[in-house]
Amino acid sequence: MQAVAQEKSAYLEAFEANGPSGPSWLSALHERGMRAFEDRGFPGPREEAWRKTNLRPVTEAHFPVAESQGATPPALIERLDDLGDSHRLVFVDGHFAADLSDLSDLAPGLTVTPLSEYGDTAPERMLSALGARADIDWHPFAALNTAFFMDGAYVHVARGALIEKPIAVTHIITAEADRHAVYPRLLVEAEDGAEVRVVERFIGDAQTGALVCPVSELSAGNNTVLDYSRLQEDGIATLNIGTVNLASQRDASLRGAFVGDGGRLARLDLIADLEGQGGEIDCNGIYLTEGRQFTDFHTWFNHRVDNCYSRQRFKGMLQGRSETVFDGLVKVFEGAQKTDAVQENRNLILGKRALAHSNPRLEIFADDVKCTHGSTVGELDEEALFYLRTRGISAEGAKGMLTLAFAGEIVDMFRVSGVRDHVRRVLMRRLNVEDADIGDIL
């Protein structure tokens, strides 16, 4: 009997045709990622974690890598100042943009650099950490990124260094990247006793139908404070499917702020590992959808040792015919006693045909824990709307005020002031609220 040759994916064919890309120290990692994706393939609709995510826009087309950076329009360049004073590292269509970046006056103990700056040699510490957290055998899009990323940001904070100014890593997608793939990469290592704030942001041309497939790996050492903010604000035609991997060691505080605003299809898989006693991971997020947008947050919080603390609070505001998913798991491993975990998801339906899916879950293999979870899906309170209308507030103003109040609890938890102020402005613009007095309720 003659064996039937297995058909190669379009991505493997492109990988083999183009040969090695980037510095030599990345070759082995690229090959591992390609093999993992080819073995795994895209997830099917019967896979529980993916059954509500319509991947046809991704799987029915091939997205070749954006080989060069396109021209960045002035409107996108102006948005680089949205977050206030910060160290700035900018990538355009996956490539480092030195002219848009500002890495002057870095504090002692802080390293912020694009991976492409290392040429043929790279620090051993970075090489051992790059790819150590992202599970490419389990996650197909992490495997794709690992196979094809050409550049990325490396942030290292030395032991005991306290970094006051935030580090903003911005990924810009231009019109030239339409129907191409961009693979952003971020690696953050904060050593013992350090303190740092990192903001990762995705913005782009309004009508660019690119596939953006980012991977971010962040690790907080013993007694470290690491604030991470992720702002997904792509153009309305963009597909953004990414993973974020967080890890906290002993007595570390790792705090996350997540915003989903933009994109045709946006999905984030957030994997958080509590690996040291006394560690905490506290993540808060909001997502605001309109039209036919689809936004999906999947979270896995793994309590691997005892005496750890985690919080997840996500709120969604749905307009038009948009659809959202929140699917979160808190897993308490055997022996992880004294775990304290909270998981909440609240959704506010602002469009009559909007649809919110919410599925918080617990898996507990220890007997001395405190774990709670809950979710709600509802509409604006008619009595509250009526009360505000009787005070002379317009219908649109009343809806905006109540929606801003709903979101305000989460926004107030964002630790980086530039991020907090920016998100307030975004909410007011998206909700058509112009009265500054209404905005003050945030």
Sequence and secondary structure as in RCSB ss.txt:
>XXXX:A:sequence
MQAVAQEKSAYLEAFEANGPSGPSWLSALHERGMRAFEDRGFPGPREEAWRKTNLRPVTEAHFPVAESQGATPPA
LIERLDDLGDSHRLVFVDGHFAADLSDLSDLAPGLTVTPLSEYGDTAPERMLSALGARADIDWHPFAALNTAFFM
DGAYVHVARGALIEKPIAVTHIITAEADRHAVYPRLLVEAEDGAEVRVVERFIGDAQTGALVCPVSELSAGNNTV
LDYSRLQEDGIATLNIGTVNLASQRDASLRGAFVGDGGRLARLDLIADLEGQGGEIDCNGIYLTEGRQFTDFHTW
FNHRVDNCYSRQRFKGMLQGRSETVFDGLVKVFEGAQKTDAVQENRNLILGKRALAHSNPRLEIFADDVKCTHGS
TVGELDEEALFYLRTRGISAEGAKGMLTLAFAGEIVDMFRVSGVRDHVRRVLMRRLNVEDADIGDIL
>XXXX:A:secstr
         HHHHHHHHH   S GGGHHHHHHHHHHHHHH S  TTSGGGTTS  HHHHTS   B  S     HH
HHHGGGTT S EEEEEETTEE GGG B TT  TTEEEEEGGGGTT   HHHHHHTTTSS TTT HHHHHHHHH  
  EEEEE TT B  S EEEEEEE GGGTT EE  EEEEEE TT EEEEEEEEEE TT   EE  EEEEEE TT E
EEEEEEEE  TT EEEEEEEEEE TT EEEEEEEE   SEEEEEEEEEE STT EEEEEEEEEE TT EEEEEEE
EEE SSS EEEEEEEEEE TT EEEEEEEEEE TT TT EEEEEEEEEE STT EEEEEEEEEE  SS EEEEEE
EEE   HHHHHHHHHTT  HHHHHHHHHHHHHHHHHTT   HHHHHHHHHHHHHHTT   HHHHTT 
